[in-house]
Amino acid sequence: MTSTVHSNAAIHYDADGYRFDKKIMGRQSAGMGFLKTLCQHSNLQEIVGWCETVQASQDFAQDVEKYAHADVSCKVIGPRNVQYLSDIGTLYTPGPDLSRLAWLRASVGSASWSICGVTHTTCSTSVKESVVSYLSTPLQPWDALVCTSQAAKEVVTRLLDEQENYLAQRLGAKAFTRPQLPVIPLGVDCASLRFTPQQRQQARAQLNIPKGDMVVLYAGRLSFHAKAHPLPMYTALQTLANKHRVHIVHFGVFANESLEKMFKDDAQALCPNVTCHWLDGSVSVNHALAWHSADVFCSLADNIQETFGLTPIEAMAAGLPVVVSDWNGYKDTVRHEVDGFRVTTSMPVAGAGLGLAQRHHFGTDNFDFYIGHVSQFVGVDIPECASAFDALFSSHELRQKMGKSGQLRAHEVYDWPVVVAQYQLLWQQLGELRKGSSDPGDLKIVPPSQPCPFSLYQSYPSITISLETSVRINTPVSAAELNERRNLATISFAKAVLPNEADCQLVLDKLKNIQGSIQVHQLAVIVGCSDLQKQTDLILILAWLHKQGWICLKSA
């Protein structure tokens, strides 16, 4: 490679993190943009994937071929070859589940490479449990969980603080190791969101929007319980309907017909004097219609599952002024009265929502109901929102000024090449921290809850096969016989873990030429098993051959 090894990372790849499924999710959009940029703008000559399934390997190779330049190659590391990750330096995973990967790494040594993950939502039970588990797993200071906003970092830090307090009180624990928690935003493809005045005119003509009417774009996941309740937007715009001719372009995907009906019923009830347009986000041509037709973008997020929010960045990249809630990641991305307006939000005092949390914890409410219930107690200042819209509707100059300001900010701070460069610098810094640490990390260990079955159940058998065990052949076995046996349905079901057929035949052939018994360590020399891993593989081969009745074993 031409670039420093520590500025690269192996990409933990599963299609769910990098491709859209039936629902368009922000984390998948971010994963797709991240991988595409890594392939095109990172100056790497090799894109490496760590894939746990054959399907994931194939999908990764397809994505790299689709995104990368002709001179960029693709390499896949399989799940059984984790030791090769040390040649790369970092394993990047598109989520916060670092603990499982830390235990996987520990089997070859915790100083072998760094692990880097990223936050998306921080309110699901699985994510919160994953974060608090960091303190009892072999994560190291040379690992990192990238937080996409300051608000996300505060949530993660608060979870870790609470867990440390618990462990200190319960177990008397005093020393804790945390991963790094750098703040790096998500990115957008700024170039794809630029449009011309002619495109704007064409889009508005297609939607039958008269000249001088104001168009508010509401884009993204159309969900009142999991993203943003439309009530503040609808109510604020209705108050302006006697002063401005207002349209709302809804652009996104509804999870189901029932949710779509709720939105349309609320729009009719809350803003009957506002013209509503509904564009299906899964139809590609609608993307241009939505973004090109708008004067102002709006996202009044009020949901705890939000941590960053890509759509306001996309709007800024498109040159649109924005009206957003003063909420979570929007506090980082949108500069109040510079790129648009951040509208005041409210939430009850700490402790008041314990009942809501318990309903979810004990299964009364599922996740969707939990976050939807919580959002009912998050307020967005409607008069302030209406004032923000009025200021923008009333001044073409203000819209132009804020739009240009946001567009420049998106290009300088949130364009994907800028963001990926920050990741590459982080990976390099993690490598330097790992190599410069006086603490070499944990010795090779396995998760206490997932020990080797041959260790945990070692009292079960009569004979434990070791290097000192004696072995002799019962009867010669031909290649045809070996193949036929392996193809029995009751054996082939385990083909994923069976010893290599050629290796089995080699051992059988060597044993056939030996008179009497031989100890396993002597056989290891004959078949070329020089290191510990190959000797362990030989023991597994002998165990399987003994199961077939082809060899005899005797304890030392």
C-alpha positions as CSV (number, residue, x, y, z in Angstrom):
1,M,0.0,0.0,0.0
2,T,1.1,3.5,-0.6
3,S,-0.7,4.9,2.5
4,T,0.4,4.3,6.0
5,V,-1.1,1.1,7.3
6,H,-2.6,2.9,10.3
7,S,-4.6,5.3,8.2
8,N,-6.5,2.3,6.9
9,A,-9.0,0.0,8.6
10,A,-10.7,-3.2,7.8
11,I,-14.4,-2.6,7.3
12,H,-16.6,-4.9,9.3
13,Y,-19.2,-5.5,6.6
14,D,-22.7,-6.7,6.7
15,A,-25.2,-5.4,4.1
16,D,-27.5,-4.1,6.7
17,G,-25.0,-1.4,7.7
18,Y,-24.2,-0.2,4.1
19,R,-27.2,-0.9,1.9
20,F,-30.9,0.2,2.1
21,D,-33.5,-2.5,2.8
22,K,-37.2,-1.9,2.6
23,K,-36.9,1.1,5.0
24,I,-34.6,3.9,4.3
25,M,-32.6,4.5,7.5
26,G,-30.1,7.2,8.3
27,R,-27.5,4.7,9.5
28,Q,-27.6,2.9,6.2
29,S,-27.3,6.1,4.2
30,A,-24.3,7.1,6.4
31,G,-22.7,3.6,5.9
32,M,-23.2,3.8,2.2
33,G,-21.6,7.3,2.0
34,F,-18.8,6.3,4.2
35,L,-17.8,3.2,2.2
36,K,-18.2,5.0,-1.1
37,T,-15.9,7.9,0.0
38,L,-13.3,5.5,1.5
39,C,-13.2,3.8,-1.9
40,Q,-13.0,7.1,-3.9
41,H,-11.3,9.7,-1.8
42,S,-9.1,8.1,0.8
43,N,-6.0,7.6,-1.3
44,L,-6.0,3.9,-0.3
45,Q,-4.9,1.3,-2.9
46,E,-6.6,-1.5,-1.1
47,I,-10.0,-1.6,0.6
48,V,-10.2,-4.4,3.2
49,G,-13.3,-6.0,4.5
50,W,-13.7,-8.3,7.5
51,C,-16.8,-10.4,6.6
52,E,-18.4,-13.0,8.9
53,T,-20.4,-14.8,6.1
54,V,-19.9,-15.8,2.5
55,Q,-22.8,-13.6,1.5
56,A,-21.3,-10.6,3.3
57,S,-18.0,-11.2,1.5
58,Q,-19.7,-11.3,-1.9
59,D,-21.7,-8.1,-1.1
60,F,-18.6,-6.3,0.1
61,A,-16.7,-7.2,-3.1
62,Q,-19.7,-6.0,-5.2
63,D,-19.9,-2.6,-3.3
64,V,-16.1,-2.0,-3.6
65,E,-16.2,-2.8,-7.4
66,K,-19.2,-0.4,-7.8
67,Y,-17.6,2.5,-5.9
68,A,-13.8,2.2,-6.3
69,H,-11.5,3.4,-9.0
70,A,-10.0,0.8,-11.3
71,D,-6.6,1.0,-9.5
72,V,-8.2,0.2,-6.1
73,S,-8.2,-3.5,-5.1
74,C,-10.5,-5.4,-2.7
75,K,-9.4,-7.8,0.0
76,V,-11.6,-9.9,2.2
77,I,-10.6,-11.3,5.6
78,G,-12.7,-14.2,6.8
79,P,-14.0,-14.7,10.4
80,R,-11.4,-17.4,11.2
81,N,-8.5,-15.2,10.2
82,V,-8.8,-12.4,12.7
83,Q,-5.0,-12.5,13.3
84,Y,-4.6,-10.8,9.9
85,L,-6.3,-7.7,11.2
86,S,-3.1,-6.8,12.9
87,D,-1.6,-6.1,9.5
88,I,-4.3,-3.4,8.9
89,G,-4.2,-1.8,12.3
90,T,-7.9,-1.0,12.9
91,L,-11.2,-2.8,12.6
92,Y,-14.1,-0.4,11.9
93,T,-17.6,-1.4,12.6
94,P,-20.7,0.7,11.7
95,G,-22.2,0.6,15.1
96,P,-21.5,0.7,18.9
97,D,-21.1,-3.1,19.5
98,L,-17.4,-3.0,20.4
99,S,-17.5,-5.6,23.2
100,R,-18.1,-8.6,21.1
101,L,-15.2,-7.6,18.8
102,A,-13.0,-6.9,21.9
103,W,-13.5,-10.5,23.1
104,L,-12.9,-11.8,19.6
105,R,-9.6,-9.8,19.5
106,A,-8.6,-11.0,22.9
107,S,-8.2,-14.5,21.6
108,V,-5.0,-13.3,19.8
109,G,-4.1,-10.5,22.2
110,S,-5.8,-7.1,22.9
111,A,-2.9,-5.2,21.6
112,S,-3.1,-6.8,18.1
113,W,-5.2,-4.0,16.6
114,S,-7.7,-1.2,17.4
115,I,-11.4,-1.3,17.3
116,C,-13.4,1.7,16.0
117,G,-17.2,2.0,16.1
118,V,-19.8,4.8,15.7
119,T,-23.0,5.9,17.4
120,H,-26.3,6.1,15.7
121,T,-29.3,5.9,18.0
122,T,-28.4,5.7,21.7
123,C,-31.7,4.8,23.2
124,S,-32.4,1.2,22.3
125,T,-31.9,-1.3,25.0
126,S,-29.3,-3.2,23.0
127,V,-27.2,-0.1,22.4
128,K,-27.3,1.0,26.1
129,E,-26.4,-2.5,27.2
130,S,-23.6,-2.6,24.7
131,V,-22.2,0.7,26.0
132,V,-22.3,-0.3,29.7
133,S,-20.6,-3.6,28.9
134,Y,-17.5,-1.8,27.7
135,L,-16.3,-1.6,31.3
136,S,-16.3,-5.4,31.8
137,T,-14.8,-6.4,28.5
138,P,-11.2,-6.2,27.2
139,L,-11.6,-2.9,25.4
140,Q,-8.5,-0.7,25.5
141,P,-7.5,3.0,25.4
142,W,-6.5,2.5,21.8
143,D,-10.1,1.7,20.8
144,A,-12.7,4.3,20.0
145,L,-16.4,4.8,19.8
146,V,-17.0,7.8,17.5
147,C,-19.8,10.0,18.7
148,T,-21.6,11.8,15.9
149,S,-22.5,14.8,18.1
150,Q,-21.7,16.3,21.5
151,A,-25.1,15.2,22.7
152,A,-24.4,11.6,21.7
153,K,-21.1,11.8,23.6
154,E,-22.8,13.1,26.7
155,V,-25.3,10.2,26.6
156,V,-22.5,7.6,26.2
157,T,-20.4,9.3,29.0
158,R,-23.5,9.4,31.3
159,L,-24.1,5.6,30.7
160,L,-20.5,4.8,31.5
161,D,-20.5,7.0,34.6
162,E,-23.6,5.3,35.9
163,Q,-22.1,1.8,35.3
164,E,-18.8,2.8,37.0
165,N,-20.7,4.0,40.0
166,Y,-22.7,0.7,40.1
167,L,-19.6,-1.5,39.8
168,A,-17.8,0.6,42.5
169,Q,-20.7,0.2,44.9
170,R,-21.4,-3.4,44.1
171,L,-17.9,-4.8,43.7
172,G,-15.6,-2.2,45.1
173,A,-14.1,-1.7,41.6
174,K,-11.7,1.2,41.4
175,A,-10.0,1.0,38.0
176,F,-11.9,1.3,34.7
177,T,-10.8,1.4,31.1
178,R,-12.8,3.3,28.5
179,P,-12.4,3.6,24.8
180,Q,-11.7,7.0,23.2
181,L,-14.9,9.0,22.6
182,P,-14.0,11.4,19.7
183,V,-16.7,13.5,18.1
184,I,-16.8,13.2,14.3
185,P,-20.0,14.0,12.4
186,L,-21.7,12.0,9.7
187,G,-21.2,13.3,6.2
188,V,-23.2,14.0,3.0
189,D,-22.4,14.1,-0.7
190,C,-22.5,17.8,-1.1
191,A,-22.0,17.7,-4.9
192,S,-25.1,15.6,-5.5
193,L,-27.3,18.2,-3.7
194,R,-26.5,21.3,-5.8
195,F,-29.1,22.5,-8.3
196,T,-29.7,25.3,-10.7
197,P,-32.5,27.9,-10.9
198,Q,-33.8,26.1,-14.0
199,Q,-34.1,22.9,-12.1
200,R,-36.0,24.7,-9.4
201,Q,-38.5,26.2,-11.9
202,Q,-39.0,22.8,-13.5
203,A,-39.7,21.1,-10.1
204,R,-42.2,23.7,-9.0
205,A,-43.9,23.5,-12.3
206,Q,-44.3,19.8,-12.0
207,L,-45.8,20.2,-8.6
208,N,-48.1,23.1,-9.8
209,I,-46.7,25.5,-7.3
210,P,-47.4,29.1,-8.3
211,K,-44.7,31.8,-8.4
212,G,-44.4,33.5,-5.1
213,D,-45.7,30.6,-3.0
214,M,-43.5,29.4,-0.1
215,V,-42.5,25.7,-0.1
216,V,-41.4,24.0,3.1
217,L,-39.6,20.7,2.6
218,Y,-40.0,18.0,5.3
219,A,-37.8,15.1,4.2
220,G,-36.6,11.9,5.8
221,R,-38.3,9.1,7.7
222,L,-42.0,10.1,7.9
223,S,-42.7,8.9,11.5
224,F,-44.4,10.9,14.2
225,H,-43.3,8.4,16.9
226,A,-39.7,7.8,15.9
227,K,-38.5,11.0,14.3
228,A,-40.5,14.2,14.5
229,H,-44.1,14.8,15.4
230,P,-45.5,17.0,12.7
231,L,-47.9,19.0,15.0
232,P,-45.5,21.9,15.7
233,M,-44.8,22.4,12.0
234,Y,-48.4,22.0,10.9
235,T,-49.6,24.4,13.6
236,A,-47.0,27.0,13.1
237,L,-47.5,27.1,9.3
238,Q,-51.3,27.3,9.7
239,T,-50.9,30.5,11.7
240,L,-49.1,32.0,8.7
241,A,-51.6,30.8,6.1
242,N,-53.4,34.2,6.1
243,K,-50.2,36.0,5.4
244,H,-48.3,33.6,3.0
245,R,-49.3,31.0,0.5
246,V,-47.6,27.9,2.0
247,H,-46.9,24.4,0.7
248,I,-45.4,21.5,2.5
249,V,-43.6,18.9,0.5
250,H,-43.5,15.6,2.4
251,F,-40.7,13.5,1.0
252,G,-39.9,10.1,2.5
253,V,-41.3,6.7,3.2
254,F,-44.1,5.7,5.5
255,A,-43.6,2.4,7.4
256,N,-47.2,1.4,6.7
257,E,-50.6,2.6,5.3
258,S,-51.9,3.3,8.8
259,L,-49.0,5.7,9.6
260,E,-49.6,7.5,6.2
261,K,-53.3,7.9,7.1
262,M,-52.4,9.4,10.5
263,F,-50.1,12.0,8.9
264,K,-52.6,13.0,6.2
265,D,-55.5,13.2,8.8
266,D,-53.3,15.4,11.1
267,A,-52.4,17.6,8.2
268,Q,-56.0,18.1,7.3
269,A,-57.0,18.8,10.9
270,L,-54.1,21.0,11.9
271,C,-53.2,23.0,8.7
272,P,-56.2,22.9,6.4
273,N,-55.1,26.1,4.7
274,V,-51.7,24.8,3.8
275,T,-51.3,22.8,0.6
276,C,-49.6,19.5,1.2
277,H,-47.7,17.4,-1.3
278,W,-46.7,13.8,-0.7
279,L,-43.7,12.4,-2.5
280,D,-42.7,8.7,-2.1
281,G,-39.1,8.6,-1.1
282,S,-38.6,5.2,-2.6
283,V,-39.2,6.6,-6.1
284,S,-35.9,8.0,-7.4
285,V,-37.3,10.8,-9.6
286,N,-39.0,12.3,-6.5
287,H,-35.7,13.2,-4.9
288,A,-35.0,16.0,-7.4
289,L,-38.7,17.2,-7.2
290,A,-38.4,17.5,-3.4
291,W,-35.1,19.2,-3.1
292,H,-35.4,21.4,-6.1
293,S,-38.8,22.8,-5.3
294,A,-38.2,24.0,-1.7
295,D,-37.6,27.4,-0.3
296,V,-37.1,26.3,3.3
297,F,-36.2,23.0,5.0
298,C,-37.9,21.9,8.3
299,S,-37.1,19.2,10.8
300,L,-38.5,19.6,14.3
301,A,-37.0,16.4,15.7
302,D,-38.3,15.6,19.1
303,N,-37.3,12.0,19.5
304,I,-34.6,10.5,21.8
305,Q,-33.6,8.0,19.1
306,E,-32.1,10.9,17.1
307,T,-28.4,11.5,17.6
308,F,-27.2,13.5,14.6
309,G,-29.7,14.1,11.8
310,L,-28.5,13.9,8.2
311,T,-31.4,15.8,6.5
312,P,-30.6,19.3,7.8
313,I,-27.0,18.8,6.5
314,E,-28.4,17.7,3.1
315,A,-30.6,20.8,3.1
316,M,-27.7,23.1,3.9
317,A,-25.7,21.4,1.1
318,A,-28.6,22.2,-1.2
319,G,-28.4,25.8,-0.2
320,L,-31.7,25.9,1.7
321,P,-32.2,27.8,5.0
322,V,-33.4,25.5,7.7
323,V,-35.8,25.6,10.6
324,V,-35.0,22.9,13.1
325,S,-35.5,22.1,16.7
326,D,-32.8,23.0,19.2
327,W,-32.3,19.3,19.8
328,N,-29.4,16.8,20.0
329,G,-27.1,16.8,17.0
330,Y,-28.9,19.8,15.4
331,K,-27.2,21.9,18.2
332,D,-23.8,21.1,16.6
333,T,-24.8,21.3,12.9
334,V,-27.1,24.3,12.5
335,R,-25.8,27.7,13.6
336,H,-28.8,29.7,15.0
337,E,-29.6,32.8,12.9
338,V,-26.6,31.9,10.6
339,D,-27.7,28.8,8.6
340,G,-31.3,29.0,9.8
341,F,-33.2,28.9,13.1
342,R,-33.0,26.5,16.0
343,V,-36.4,26.5,17.8
344,T,-36.5,26.1,21.6
345,T,-37.4,22.7,22.9
346,S,-38.4,21.4,26.4
347,M,-38.3,18.2,28.4
348,P,-39.3,17.2,32.0
349,V,-36.8,17.2,34.8
350,A,-34.5,14.1,35.3
351,G,-36.4,11.3,37.1
352,A,-39.8,12.2,35.8
353,G,-39.7,9.6,33.1
354,L,-38.7,6.6,35.2
355,G,-42.1,5.1,34.8
356,L,-41.8,5.3,31.0
357,A,-38.4,3.5,31.2
358,Q,-39.8,0.8,33.4
359,R,-42.7,0.2,31.1
360,H,-40.2,-0.5,28.3
361,H,-37.7,-2.4,30.5
362,F,-40.4,-4.9,31.8
363,G,-42.0,-5.4,28.3
364,T,-45.2,-3.4,28.7
365,D,-44.1,-1.1,25.8
366,N,-42.0,-2.2,22.9
367,F,-39.3,0.2,21.6
368,D,-41.6,2.0,19.2
369,F,-44.1,2.8,21.8
370,Y,-41.4,3.7,24.3
371,I,-39.8,6.4,22.1
372,G,-43.2,7.5,20.9
373,H,-44.4,7.9,24.5
374,V,-41.3,9.9,25.5
375,S,-41.7,12.2,22.5
376,Q,-45.2,13.2,23.8
377,F,-43.4,15.0,26.6
378,V,-40.9,16.8,24.4
379,G,-42.1,20.3,23.4
380,V,-41.1,22.5,20.5
381,D,-42.0,26.2,20.9
382,I,-44.7,26.8,18.2
383,P,-44.9,30.6,18.3
384,E,-41.1,30.7,18.0
385,C,-41.3,28.3,15.1
386,A,-43.9,30.4,13.4
387,S,-41.7,33.5,13.8
388,A,-38.8,31.7,12.2
389,F,-40.9,30.7,9.2
390,D,-42.3,34.2,8.9
391,A,-38.9,35.8,8.8
392,L,-37.7,33.5,6.1
393,F,-41.0,33.7,4.0
394,S,-40.9,37.5,4.2
395,S,-37.3,38.0,3.0
396,H,-35.7,36.6,-0.1
397,E,-32.4,38.1,0.9
398,L,-32.5,36.3,4.3
399,R,-33.2,33.0,2.6
400,Q,-30.3,33.5,0.2
401,K,-27.9,34.6,2.9
402,M,-28.7,31.7,5.3
403,G,-28.8,29.2,2.4
404,K,-25.3,30.3,1.1
405,S,-23.9,30.2,4.7
406,G,-25.2,26.7,5.3
407,Q,-24.0,25.5,1.9
408,L,-20.5,26.7,2.6
409,R,-20.6,25.1,6.1
410,A,-21.8,21.8,4.7
411,H,-19.0,21.8,2.1
412,E,-16.2,22.7,4.6
413,V,-17.4,20.5,7.6
414,Y,-19.8,17.8,6.5
415,D,-18.7,16.7,3.0
416,W,-17.9,13.0,3.1
417,P,-14.2,13.4,2.1
418,V,-13.7,15.8,5.0
419,V,-15.3,13.4,7.4
420,V,-13.5,10.3,6.2
421,A,-10.2,12.1,6.5
422,Q,-11.0,12.6,10.2
423,Y,-11.6,8.9,10.5
424,Q,-8.3,8.1,8.8
425,L,-6.5,10.5,11.2
426,L,-8.2,8.8,14.1
427,W,-7.2,5.4,13.0
428,Q,-3.6,6.5,12.7
429,Q,-3.7,8.1,16.2
430,L,-5.2,4.9,17.7
431,G,-2.3,2.9,16.1
432,E,0.2,5.3,17.6
433,L,-1.4,5.1,21.0
434,R,-1.5,1.3,20.8
435,K,2.1,0.9,19.8
436,G,3.3,3.6,22.3
437,S,1.5,2.3,25.3
438,S,3.6,0.7,28.1
439,D,0.6,-1.6,28.7
440,P,0.7,-4.3,26.1
441,G,-2.9,-5.1,26.7
442,D,-4.4,-8.3,28.0
443,L,-2.8,-11.6,27.4
444,K,-4.7,-13.9,25.1
445,I,-8.0,-14.6,26.8
446,V,-11.4,-15.9,25.9
447,P,-14.8,-14.7,27.2
448,P,-15.5,-16.3,30.6
449,S,-19.1,-17.0,29.5
450,Q,-18.0,-18.6,26.2
451,P,-15.1,-20.9,27.1
452,C,-13.8,-23.6,24.8
453,P,-16.3,-26.5,25.2
454,F,-13.4,-29.0,25.4
455,S,-12.1,-27.0,28.4
456,L,-15.5,-26.5,30.2
457,Y,-16.5,-30.1,29.8
458,Q,-13.1,-31.8,30.2
459,S,-14.4,-34.1,32.9
460,Y,-16.8,-35.8,30.5
461,P,-14.6,-38.1,28.3
462,S,-12.4,-41.1,29.1
463,I,-9.5,-39.8,27.0
464,T,-8.4,-36.2,26.5
465,I,-6.4,-36.0,23.2
466,S,-3.2,-34.1,23.7
467,L,0.3,-34.0,22.2
468,E,1.2,-36.9,24.6
469,T,-1.7,-39.2,23.5
470,S,-0.7,-42.3,21.5
471,V,-2.4,-43.0,18.1
472,R,-2.4,-45.8,15.6
473,I,-4.4,-46.6,12.5
474,N,-7.2,-49.2,12.6
475,T,-7.6,-49.7,8.9
476,P,-6.4,-47.9,5.7
477,V,-8.9,-45.4,4.3
478,S,-9.0,-44.5,0.6
479,A,-9.8,-41.0,-0.6
480,A,-13.1,-42.3,-2.0
481,E,-14.0,-43.7,1.4
482,L,-13.1,-40.5,3.1
483,N,-15.2,-38.4,0.7
484,E,-18.2,-40.8,0.9
485,R,-18.1,-40.6,4.7
486,R,-17.9,-36.8,4.8
487,N,-20.9,-36.6,2.4
488,L,-23.2,-38.5,4.8
489,A,-26.0,-36.1,5.7
490,T,-25.4,-36.7,9.4
491,I,-21.8,-35.5,9.0
492,S,-22.0,-33.0,6.1
493,F,-24.3,-30.8,8.2
494,A,-21.1,-29.8,10.1
495,K,-19.0,-29.1,7.0
496,A,-18.4,-25.5,8.2
497,V,-16.2,-26.8,11.0
498,L,-15.0,-30.2,9.7
499,P,-11.2,-30.6,9.3
500,N,-9.9,-30.0,5.7
501,E,-10.4,-33.2,3.7
502,A,-6.9,-33.2,2.2
503,D,-5.4,-32.8,5.7
504,C,-7.4,-35.7,7.0
505,Q,-6.1,-37.9,4.1
506,L,-2.5,-36.8,4.7
507,V,-2.7,-37.9,8.4
508,L,-4.3,-41.2,7.4
509,D,-1.7,-41.9,4.8
510,K,1.2,-41.1,7.3
511,L,-0.4,-43.3,10.0
512,K,-0.8,-46.2,7.5
513,N,3.0,-46.3,7.0
514,I,3.8,-46.4,10.8
515,Q,4.1,-49.6,12.6
516,G,2.3,-49.6,15.9
517,S,1.5,-46.5,17.9
518,I,3.0,-43.0,17.7
519,Q,2.6,-40.0,20.0
520,V,0.7,-37.0,18.6
521,H,3.7,-34.7,19.0
522,Q,5.8,-37.1,16.9
523,L,3.1,-37.3,14.3
524,A,3.0,-33.5,14.2
525,V,6.6,-33.4,13.1
526,I,5.9,-36.0,10.3
527,V,2.9,-34.1,8.9
528,G,4.6,-30.7,9.2
529,C,2.6,-29.2,12.1
530,S,5.3,-26.9,13.5
531,D,3.4,-24.2,15.4
532,L,0.8,-24.4,18.2
533,Q,-2.2,-23.6,15.9
534,K,-1.3,-26.3,13.4
535,Q,-0.8,-28.8,16.3
536,T,-4.3,-27.8,17.6
537,D,-5.7,-28.5,14.1
538,L,-4.0,-31.9,14.1
539,I,-5.7,-32.8,17.4
540,L,-9.1,-31.8,15.9
541,I,-8.3,-34.0,12.9
542,L,-7.5,-37.0,15.1
543,A,-10.6,-36.5,17.2
544,W,-12.8,-36.6,14.0
545,L,-10.9,-39.6,12.6
546,H,-11.5,-41.4,15.9
547,K,-15.2,-40.6,15.8
548,Q,-15.2,-42.4,12.4
549,G,-13.6,-45.5,13.9
550,W,-10.5,-45.3,11.7
551,I,-7.9,-44.8,14.4
552,C,-7.3,-45.9,18.0
553,L,-6.2,-43.6,20.8
554,K,-4.5,-44.4,24.1
555,S,-3.8,-42.0,27.0
556,A,-0.2,-41.2,27.8
